[in-house]
Amino acid sequence: MSRDGRRRRVLTAAALALPLIAAGLSATTAQANDRRPVAGTKPTWARATADRGRTNDEQRLDARIWLAGKDPKGLDAYAQAVSTPGNPLYRKFLRPADFNARFAPTNEQVNAVKSWLTSSHLQVDTVGSNGHYIHVTGRVAQAKKAFGTDFRNYAAQNTVVRAPASEATVPAAVASSVLTITGLDTAKHVRVHGDTLPPPEPNYWVAQPCAKYYGQKVGTAQPKAFGKHQPRAMCGLLPKQLRGAYGATASGLTGKGSTVAIVDAYAAPKMLEVSNLYSKKYGDRPFAKGQYREALPATFDYTEECGAAGWYGEEALDVTAVHAVAPKAKVVYVGAQNCLDTGLDDALIKIVDQHLAGIVSNSWGDLSQNYTQAMIDAEESIYKQGAIEGIGFYFSTGDCGYEVPNTPCQARYGANGSKKRQTDMPASDPWVTAVGGTTLAVDGHDRYKFETGWNFTTDSLSKDGKTWDPAPPGHYPDNYAGGSGGGTSELFTQPGYQRAVVPSSLSRTLPDGTKAAKPMRVIPDIAAVADSTTGIRYPIWAQLPDGTFGYAESRVGGTSLACPVIAGLQALAQQRQGGAPLGFANPAIYLRAGKGVYHDVTDHPLGKSPVAFVRTNYTDPYAKQGPLVYVLRTTGNYGIPKGDALPAVRGYDDITGVGTPTAKYLLSYRF
């Protein structure tokens, strides 16, 4: 995990494609009149101009047929009703068993779809729990027959991948039972790695001098910026500072009676042990017996492609942040089998089918450009089931601002970086709560001082040590290092809960600056601290400089931090509500907009003076070796051109949403 970024999951079409063979056989299966198309199964990028020829019929296919259940229209209607204040069904949540009885696919539906697939000589490997999907494998030649479409090679995301040449079709007899089909648009690796998780990576050590709180130390030994010496970066916020800043301390709430699930890939070693050591060190409450548990798959795979050890820090951050804000809430870590959409989706399914928690934190995602409609439909079926059962999903919005191409932030993602301004997924989906990021300052008494939108540039110290080079805030885009994701989605129209809150200047302006025909979904919905200049100090079992493994601490930020902080605060709100589930949170969040319960974050909390910090780094932070390196970080959207920028302004904005929570927000939830 980067020091400022959340994990990006690997979407199957983007990074795990087998080399494609140019020669092959043409399709021989034409669409018959007794078949129905499955909308969204042909990716939008599979255009004629990107066509690179035939695929090989012997390529391996690995797909999921997602089932619609016995009453898909009723499911959609119930999900809307149970999430709409004022509706007679508002908050009338169903237990998983009741959901299954009412909406899950019947055995007859499952068997009928299986029969069709096996008749096409596809291998049915598994049926997902409660019939969410049927997983099949086979060859492209068999897929042509089964899905009534040719498959071709297309140029996409700086590579060549396979995709259906037209929408997949299914027999009319089973069409009502098929929600969508995923996995047709790529060929995955045949597993070549064992299931053993790798050892931890070296720790990233925080260099001194750093401050315990905002303004405690000032970089007087370094050059001035914006007319004065700037404060030093913090060593990493501690739990008591997070609780003080966002009203948890003042509210008296602890999260007792709530359960938060955390979803990441793989499983960090000794998580409970290091978490309790950390809590004791800083005078906090360790996990009680049974308060923390892990729900893990039987095996892990794709460990090399996914960089499995890099996910350990993500888990450690998420667990630390939730427990810091809600020290008495139960935490269940749900580790995914891999970082693919299939592995992470299975983790989400496990949560809704077993009702493992009412609040689900997800610090991962990917670019909208990498999503197909089929993937959206499949994942929305999970979110809607969660809404009906009283479960809310929270997703971080990303760490490269509006995902503007040709910035150093995007360069970190190489060929899988953004090709245009865009929002991230799944955060953009109207059925989840999108969490943006801020730069947070607290005083010496753990009290909130100010926040600004997290968008930062970095300037280095000149060779003679007398100036910052270039002059702050540097040159855009060269010195733009990252910031909170947000913006206007091109995929989703505006949900009802955003009306009258989100300005039309945002909802009707698409990422490329053109005007939308109708209001669109804008993210984030809410925000919390993300800037690693303030960050959080967190524990991890890591490789130490001497090559051994042991307890270590580091500082990290990103919307990876903001998301579990908000999840923890929502656990406090649930406690305030008598333990009753919050369910899908957005309607309640927007109902409170403009009522004085949020910190209204802007880019100018210090007036005309920019918010900046002097940060100290080791030359080799993994070996904990100097000489020390000093950089200036300027945050709050200074020096970023209009259009690329996501400004924080009065009221709702597309970098901090409605704002950040206060004690008044937490106490506004009443049973």
C-alpha positions in Angstrom: 0.0 0.0 0.0 1.3 3.4 -0.8 1.8 6.0 1.9 -1.1 8.0 0.5 -3.2 5.6 -1.4 -5.9 3.0 -1.1 -5.6 -0.3 -2.9 -6.9 -0.7 -6.4 -8.4 -4.0 -7.0 -7.5 -5.8 -10.2 -10.4 -6.0 -12.6 -10.1 -9.0 -14.8 -10.3 -7.2 -18.1 -7.4 -4.9 -17.2 -4.6 -6.9 -15.8 -5.0 -10.6 -15.9 -5.5 -11.4 -19.5 -3.6 -14.3 -21.2 -1.7 -13.5 -24.4 -4.2 -13.6 -27.1 -3.7 -15.7 -30.2 -4.4 -13.9 -33.5 -5.5 -17.0 -35.5 -8.8 -18.7 -34.8 -12.1 -20.0 -36.0 -15.0 -17.7 -36.9 -18.3 -17.9 -35.0 -20.8 -20.4 -36.3 -23.6 -19.8 -33.8 -26.1 -17.2 -34.9 -28.7 -15.7 -32.5 -31.9 -17.6 -32.8 -35.4 -16.1 -32.4 -35.9 -18.0 -29.1 -33.1 -16.2 -27.4 -33.0 -12.9 -25.4 -30.0 -10.5 -25.2 -28.5 -9.8 -21.8 -27.9 -6.0 -21.7 -24.5 -4.8 -20.6 -22.5 -7.9 -21.5 -20.7 -6.3 -24.4 -18.3 -3.7 -22.9 -18.5 -0.2 -24.2 -14.9 -0.2 -25.2 -15.5 -3.2 -27.6 -16.0 -0.9 -30.6 -15.3 -1.6 -34.2 -12.4 0.9 -34.2 -10.7 -1.1 -31.5 -11.3 -4.5 -33.2 -8.0 -6.4 -33.5 -9.3 -9.6 -35.0 -10.5 -13.1 -34.0 -9.8 -14.9 -30.8 -8.7 -18.5 -30.6 -11.6 -20.9 -29.9 -9.4 -22.8 -27.4 -8.9 -19.9 -25.1 -10.1 -20.6 -21.5 -13.3 -19.0 -20.4 -14.1 -18.3 -16.7 -17.5 -16.6 -16.2 -20.3 -16.1 -13.7 -24.0 -16.2 -14.6 -25.7 -14.0 -12.0 -29.3 -15.0 -11.2 -32.2 -12.7 -11.0 -34.2 -14.5 -8.3 -37.9 -15.1 -8.1 -39.0 -11.5 -7.9 -36.4 -9.0 -9.3 -38.8 -6.1 -9.7 -40.1 -6.7 -6.2 -36.5 -6.7 -4.8 -35.8 -3.4 -6.5 -39.0 -1.9 -5.2 -38.4 -3.1 -1.6 -34.8 -1.9 -1.6 -36.1 1.6 -2.6 -38.9 1.6 -0.1 -36.9 0.4 2.9 -34.3 3.1 2.2 -36.8 6.0 1.7 -37.7 8.1 4.7 -41.5 8.6 4.9 -42.3 5.3 3.1 -44.4 2.9 5.2 -41.6 0.3 4.6 -38.8 2.6 5.7 -36.4 0.6 7.9 -38.6 -2.5 7.8 -35.5 -4.7 7.3 -35.6 -8.4 6.5 -33.5 -11.1 8.0 -31.4 -13.1 5.5 -33.7 -16.1 5.8 -36.7 -13.9 5.0 -34.9 -12.2 2.1 -34.1 -15.6 0.6 -37.6 -16.9 1.0 -38.9 -13.8 -0.8 -36.3 -12.9 -3.4 -33.5 -15.6 -3.8 -33.5 -17.8 -6.9 -35.5 -21.1 -6.5 -33.9 -24.5 -7.0 -35.9 -24.8 -10.2 -34.3 -21.6 -11.6 -30.8 -22.7 -10.6 -31.3 -26.2 -12.2 -32.8 -24.8 -15.4 -29.8 -22.4 -15.9 -27.4 -25.2 -15.1 -29.1 -27.5 -17.6 -28.7 -24.9 -20.3 -25.0 -24.3 -19.5 -24.1 -28.0 -19.4 -26.0 -28.7 -22.6 -23.5 -26.2 -24.2 -20.7 -28.3 -22.7 -19.6 -25.6 -20.2 -18.4 -26.9 -16.9 -20.5 -25.8 -13.9 -17.8 -25.4 -11.2 -19.8 -23.9 -8.3 -23.1 -22.4 -7.4 -22.7 -19.3 -5.2 -24.3 -19.2 -1.8 -28.0 -18.9 -2.0 -27.9 -19.0 -5.8 -26.3 -15.6 -6.3 -24.5 -16.9 -9.4 -23.4 -20.0 -11.3 -19.6 -20.2 -12.0 -18.7 -21.9 -15.3 -15.5 -22.7 -17.1 -14.8 -23.9 -20.6 -13.5 -22.7 -23.9 -14.4 -19.9 -26.2 -15.9 -22.3 -28.7 -18.3 -23.5 -26.1 -19.1 -20.0 -25.0 -20.1 -19.0 -28.5 -22.7 -21.7 -28.5 -23.9 -21.0 -25.0 -24.1 -17.2 -25.3 -25.0 -16.8 -29.0 -22.2 -14.4 -29.8 -18.8 -14.2 -31.5 -15.8 -13.2 -29.5 -13.1 -10.9 -30.8 -9.9 -9.2 -29.7 -10.0 -5.5 -28.8 -7.5 -2.8 -27.9 -8.3 -1.6 -24.5 -6.3 -0.1 -21.6 -3.0 -0.3 -23.4 -3.3 -4.0 -24.1 -5.5 -6.4 -26.2 -8.3 -8.3 -24.5 -11.1 -10.6 -25.5 -14.7 -9.5 -25.4 -18.1 -10.5 -26.9 -18.7 -9.0 -30.3 -22.4 -8.4 -29.4 -24.5 -8.7 -26.3 -24.6 -12.2 -25.0 -27.9 -14.0 -25.4 -29.6 -16.7 -23.4 -32.5 -19.0 -24.2 -35.9 -17.4 -23.7 -36.8 -20.2 -21.3 -34.2 -19.0 -18.7 -34.0 -15.3 -19.6 -36.1 -14.2 -16.7 -33.7 -16.0 -14.3 -30.5 -14.4 -15.6 -29.6 -11.0 -14.2 -26.3 -10.6 -16.0 -23.1 -12.4 -17.0 -19.6 -11.4 -16.0 -16.2 -12.7 -17.0 -16.8 -12.9 -20.8 -14.5 -10.0 -21.5 -11.2 -11.5 -20.5 -9.1 -14.6 -20.2 -7.7 -15.1 -16.7 -4.4 -16.7 -15.8 -4.5 -20.4 -15.1 -3.4 -20.5 -11.5 0.3 -21.0 -11.3 1.0 -19.8 -7.8 0.5 -21.6 -4.6 -2.0 -20.5 -2.0 0.6 -19.7 0.7 0.5 -16.0 1.6 3.9 -14.2 1.3 5.7 -12.8 4.4 5.2 -9.1 5.3 7.0 -6.3 3.5 9.5 -3.9 5.1 7.9 -1.3 7.2 7.8 2.4 6.1 9.3 4.3 9.0 8.2 7.8 10.0 11.2 10.2 10.4 11.6 12.8 13.1 11.1 15.7 13.5 7.3 15.4 13.3 4.6 16.9 15.5 2.1 15.4 17.9 -0.6 17.9 16.9 -1.0 20.8 14.5 1.5 23.6 15.2 3.3 21.9 18.0 6.5 22.1 15.9 7.4 24.5 13.2 10.0 24.0 10.4 12.1 27.0 11.3 15.2 25.2 10.1 13.7 25.0 6.6 12.8 27.9 4.2 9.7 29.9 4.5 6.7 29.2 2.3 3.9 31.7 1.6 5.6 34.2 3.7 6.2 32.2 6.9 7.8 29.1 8.3 5.2 26.3 8.1 4.3 23.7 10.7 5.8 20.3 10.6 3.8 17.3 9.5 2.3 15.2 12.3 3.8 11.9 13.4 0.3 10.4 12.7 -3.0 11.0 14.5 -3.7 8.8 17.5 -7.2 7.3 18.3 -8.0 9.9 21.0 -7.3 12.6 18.5 -9.7 11.1 15.9 -12.4 10.7 18.6 -11.9 14.3 19.8 -12.0 15.8 16.3 -15.2 14.1 15.1 -17.3 14.3 18.2 -17.0 10.8 19.5 -15.5 11.9 22.8 -18.1 14.6 23.3 -20.9 12.3 22.4 -19.9 9.7 25.0 -20.6 7.0 22.4 -18.3 3.9 22.0 -20.0 1.8 19.3 -21.2 -0.8 21.8 -23.7 -3.1 20.2 -22.6 -2.3 16.7 -20.6 -4.5 14.3 -18.4 -3.2 11.5 -17.1 -5.5 8.7 -13.9 -4.7 6.9 -13.3 -6.1 3.4 -9.8 -6.3 1.9 -7.9 -9.0 0.1 -5.9 -11.7 1.9 -5.1 -11.6 5.7 -2.4 -9.8 7.6 -0.4 -11.8 10.1 -0.9 -11.3 13.9 -3.6 -8.6 13.4 -5.2 -9.0 16.7 -1.9 -9.2 18.5 -0.4 -6.0 17.0 -3.7 -4.1 17.4 -3.8 -4.9 21.1 -0.2 -4.0 21.6 -0.8 -0.6 19.9 -3.9 0.1 22.0 -2.1 -0.6 25.3 0.9 1.5 24.2 -1.3 4.6 23.7 -3.7 4.1 26.7 -6.6 2.8 24.6 -8.9 -0.1 25.0 -7.7 -3.4 23.4 -10.1 -5.7 21.8 -12.0 -7.7 24.3 -12.3 -11.5 23.9 -14.7 -12.1 20.9 -14.8 -8.5 19.9 -12.5 -9.1 16.9 -12.7 -12.0 14.5 -11.8 -12.9 11.0 -13.9 -14.6 8.3 -11.5 -16.0 5.7 -11.8 -18.2 2.6 -10.4 -21.7 2.6 -7.7 -20.7 0.2 -6.0 -17.6 -1.3 -4.8 -17.2 -4.9 -3.3 -14.7 -7.4 -1.0 -13.6 -4.6 1.8 -12.4 -6.9 -0.5 -10.6 -9.4 -2.3 -8.8 -6.5 0.8 -8.1 -4.4 -0.8 -9.9 -1.5 1.7 -8.5 1.1 0.8 -5.0 0.1 -2.8 -5.6 1.3 -1.6 -6.3 4.9 -1.1 -2.6 5.5 -4.5 -1.9 4.2 -6.1 -4.3 6.6 -4.0 -2.9 9.5 -5.0 0.6 8.7 -8.7 -0.2 8.4 -8.9 -2.3 11.6 -7.0 0.4 13.5 -9.2 3.2 12.3 -12.5 1.5 13.1 -11.4 0.4 16.5 -9.9 3.9 17.2 -13.2 5.7 16.6 -15.6 3.0 18.0 -13.5 1.1 20.7 -16.4 -1.1 21.8 -17.8 -2.0 18.4 -17.3 -5.5 17.2 -15.1 -5.8 14.2 -15.1 -8.7 11.7 -12.4 -8.8 9.1 -13.7 -10.5 5.9 -10.7 -11.4 3.8 -11.2 -11.9 0.1 -9.6 -14.8 -1.7 -7.8 -12.4 -4.1 -8.0 -8.8 -5.3 -10.1 -9.6 -8.4 -13.7 -8.5 -8.7 -14.7 -12.1 -8.1 -12.8 -12.5 -4.8 -14.0 -9.2 -3.4 -17.5 -9.7 -4.5 -17.6 -13.1 -2.8 -16.5 -11.4 0.4 -19.5 -8.9 0.1 -21.8 -11.8 -0.6 -20.6 -13.6 2.5 -21.5 -10.5 4.6 -25.1 -10.2 3.3 -25.9 -13.9 3.3 -24.6 -14.4 6.8 -25.5 -10.9 8.0 -22.0 -10.5 9.5 -22.4 -6.8 10.2 -24.6 -3.8 9.6 -21.8 -1.4 8.5 -19.2 -2.5 5.8 -16.0 -0.6 5.1 -14.3 -1.0 1.7 -11.0 0.9 1.0 -10.6 -0.4 -2.5 -12.0 0.2 -6.0 -11.1 1.1 -9.5 -11.6 3.5 -12.3 -15.1 3.8 -13.9 -13.5 3.1 -17.3 -12.7 -0.5 -16.2 -16.3 -1.3 -15.3 -18.9 -2.9 -17.5 -22.6 -2.7 -17.1 -22.7 -6.4 -16.3 -20.3 -5.8 -13.4 -22.4 -2.9 -12.1 -25.6 -5.0 -12.3 -24.0 -7.9 -10.4 -22.6 -5.8 -7.6 -25.8 -3.7 -7.2 -27.6 -7.0 -6.5 -25.4 -7.3 -3.4 -25.9 -3.7 -2.3 -29.6 -3.9 -2.7 -29.8 -7.1 -0.7 -27.8 -5.3 2.0 -30.2 -2.4 2.0 -33.1 -4.7 2.5 -31.3 -6.4 5.4 -30.2 -3.2 7.1 -26.6 -3.3 5.9 -24.8 -0.2 4.6 -21.7 -0.3 2.3 -19.1 2.4 2.5 -16.4 2.9 -0.2 -13.4 5.2 -0.5 -13.4 7.6 -3.5 -9.8 7.2 -4.5 -6.5 9.2 -4.1 -5.9 10.9 -7.4 -8.5 13.6 -7.3 -10.7 13.6 -10.4 -8.4 10.8 -11.8 -6.9 13.3 -14.2 -4.5 11.7 -16.7 -0.8 12.6 -17.1 -0.2 13.4 -13.4 2.4 11.7 -11.2 -0.4 10.2 -9.2 -1.8 8.4 -12.3 1.7 7.4 -13.4 1.9 5.1 -10.3 -0.7 3.0 -12.0 1.1 2.6 -15.3 -0.9 1.2 -18.2 -4.0 0.9 -15.9 -4.1 4.6 -15.1 -6.8 6.9 -16.0 -7.4 7.9 -19.7 -9.7 10.8 -18.9 -11.2 12.6 -15.9 -13.6 10.3 -14.2 -14.9 9.1 -10.8 -14.1 5.8 -9.2 -16.2 2.7 -8.7 -17.8 1.2 -6.7 -17.9 4.6 -4.8 -20.0 6.2 -7.7 -22.8 3.6 -7.4 -25.9 5.3 -5.9 -26.4 2.3 -3.6 -23.2 2.9 -1.6 -21.9 5.7 0.6 -18.9 7.4 -1.0 -16.3 8.7 1.4 -14.0 11.5 0.4 -10.9 12.9 2.2 -9.7 16.0 4.0 -6.6 17.4 5.7 -7.4 17.5 9.4 -5.8 19.7 12.1 -6.3 19.0 15.8 -4.9 21.1 18.7 -3.0 20.0 21.8 -6.2 19.0 23.6 -7.4 16.6 20.9 -10.0 19.1 19.7 -11.0 19.9 16.1 -9.1 22.9 14.8 -9.9 23.0 11.0 -10.1 20.9 7.9 -9.6 21.6 4.2 -10.1 19.5 1.1 -7.3 17.0 0.5 -5.5 18.0 -2.7 -1.7 18.3 -2.3 1.4 19.3 -4.2 4.9 18.5 -3.1 8.0 20.7 -3.4 11.6 19.6 -2.7 14.3 21.4 -0.8 16.8 23.1 -3.1 20.4 21.8 -3.2 21.6 24.7 -1.0 18.7 24.2 1.4 17.7 27.9 1.1 14.5 27.6 -1.0 11.8 25.3 -2.0 12.2 24.1 -5.6 10.1 24.9 -7.5 8.5 27.8 -5.6 5.3 26.6 -3.7 2.9 25.3 -4.7 5.0 24.0 -7.6 4.0 23.4 -11.2 0.9 21.5 -12.2 0.8 18.6 -13.0 4.4 17.8 -12.3 4.2 18.5 -8.5 0.6 17.3 -8.0 0.9 14.2 -5.8 -2.7 13.3 -5.1 -5.9 14.0 -3.3 -9.4 12.9 -2.5 -11.4 11.4 -5.3 -14.8 12.8 -6.3 -16.6 14.4 -9.1 -19.6 13.7 -11.3 -20.3 10.2 -12.6 -21.0 9.5 -16.3 -22.6 6.2 -15.4 -25.5 7.1 -13.0 -28.2 9.7 -12.9 -28.8 11.6 -9.7 -30.4 9.6 -6.9 -33.3 11.2 -5.1 -31.5 11.7 -1.9 -29.1 14.2 -3.6 -31.9 16.5 -4.9 -32.0 19.9 -3.3 -28.6 19.3 -1.8 -26.1 18.9 -4.7 -25.8 22.1 -6.8 -26.9 21.7 -10.4 -23.5 23.2 -11.4 -22.0 19.9 -10.3 -24.7 17.4 -11.2 -25.1 18.7 -14.7 -21.4 19.2 -15.5 -19.7 16.0 -16.8 -16.0 15.3 -16.1 -15.0 16.6 -19.6 -16.8 19.9 -18.9 -19.8 19.3 -21.1 -23.3 19.6 -19.9 -25.4 16.6 -19.0 -28.9 16.2 -20.3 -30.1 15.4 -16.8 -28.7 15.6 -13.2 -26.1 12.9 -12.5 -24.7 11.2 -9.4 -22.0 13.3 -7.7 -19.5 11.9 -5.1 -18.5 11.9 -2.3 -21.4 11.8 0.1 -19.4 12.5 3.3 -15.7 12.8 4.2 -13.1 12.4 6.9 -9.3 12.8 7.3 -7.2 11.3 4.5 -4.0 13.4 4.1 -1.0 11.3 5.2 0.7 14.5 6.3 -1.7 14.2 9.3 -2.6 10.6 8.6 -3.0 8.0 11.3 -0.3 6.2 13.2 -1.0 2.5 12.9 0.5 -0.8 13.9 1.6 -3.7 11.6 3.5 -6.9 11.8 6.3 -6.1 9.3 9.9 -6.8 8.2 12.2 -4.8 10.4 15.5 -3.2 9.2 17.5 -6.1 10.6 15.6 -8.6 8.4 13.5 -10.1 11.2 9.8 -9.7 11.6 8.0 -7.9 14.4 5.8 -5.2 15.7 6.2 -1.8 13.9 4.3 1.4 13.4 3.9 3.7 10.4 1.8 6.7 9.3 -0.6 6.4 6.4 -3.5 8.3 4.8 -5.6 8.3 1.7 -9.4 7.8 1.5 -8.4 4.3 2.7 -8.3 6.0 6.1 -11.4 8.2 5.6 -13.6 5.3 4.8 -13.0 3.2 8.0 -13.2 6.4 10.1 -16.6 7.1 8.8 -17.6 3.4 9.3 -16.5 3.7 12.9 -18.5 6.9 13.4 -21.6 5.3 11.9 -21.2 2.5 14.5 -21.5 5.3 17.1 -24.7 6.6 15.4 -26.1 3.1 15.4 -25.4 2.8 19.2 -27.2 6.2 19.7 -30.1 4.7 17.7 -30.5 2.0 20.3 -28.5 -0.5 18.3 -31.1 -0.5 15.5 -29.5 -0.9 12.0 -28.8 2.2 10.0 -29.2 0.4 6.7 -28.3 2.3 3.5 -27.0 5.5 5.1 -27.3 8.1 2.3 -30.9 9.2 2.7 -30.2 9.9 6.4 -26.9 11.6 5.6 -28.5 14.0 3.1 -31.5 14.7 5.3 -29.1 16.2 7.8 -27.3 18.5 5.3 -27.5 22.2 6.1 -28.7 21.6 9.6 -25.4 22.4 11.4 -24.4 18.8 12.2 -21.4 18.7 9.8 -18.1 20.5 9.7 -18.5 22.6 6.5 -15.0 22.1 5.0 -13.6 24.7 2.6 -10.2 25.3 0.9 -9.6 28.5 3.0 -9.7 27.6 6.7 -6.8 29.9 7.4 -8.1 32.8 5.3 -5.7 33.9 2.5 -2.8 31.7 3.9 -2.5 28.2 2.3 -2.4 25.1 4.4 1.1 23.7 4.2 3.4 21.4 6.1 7.1 20.6 6.2 7.5 16.8 6.1 10.6 14.8 7.0 11.5 11.6 5.3 14.3 9.1 5.5 16.3 8.7 2.3 15.4 5.0 2.6 12.3 4.8 4.8 12.2 1.0 4.6 15.8 0.7 6.0 15.2 3.6 8.4 18.3 5.3 7.0 19.2 8.9 6.3 20.2 11.4 5.4 16.9 13.1 6.1 15.0 14.6 3.3 12.6 17.6 3.7 9.6 18.4 1.4 6.9 21.0 1.5 3.3 19.8 1.1 0.7 22.3 0.2 -2.9 21.1 0.5 -6.4 22.6 0.0 -6.3 22.9 -3.8 -3.7 25.6 -4.3 -2.1 25.7 -7.8 -4.4 23.2 -9.4 -6.2 24.5 -12.6 -10.0 24.9 -12.6 -11.5 21.8 -14.1 -8.9 19.4 -12.8 -9.5 20.7 -9.3 -12.0 19.4 -6.9 -12.6 22.5 -4.7 -14.0 22.5 -1.2 -16.6 25.3 -0.9 -19.4 26.3 1.4 -22.2 23.7 1.4 -22.0 20.5 -0.6 -18.9 20.0 -2.8 -17.4 17.2 -4.8 -14.4 16.6 -2.6 -15.9 16.5 0.9 -19.6 15.9 0.2 -21.9 17.3 2.9 -18.9 17.7 5.2 -17.4 15.8 8.1 -19.3 14.5 11.2 -19.5 16.3 14.6 -21.0 15.3 17.9 -24.3 16.9 16.8 -24.4 14.5 13.9 -23.8 11.5 16.1 -26.4 12.6 18.6 -29.0 13.4 15.9 -29.6 9.6 15.6 -32.4 8.7 18.0 -34.2 5.4 18.4 
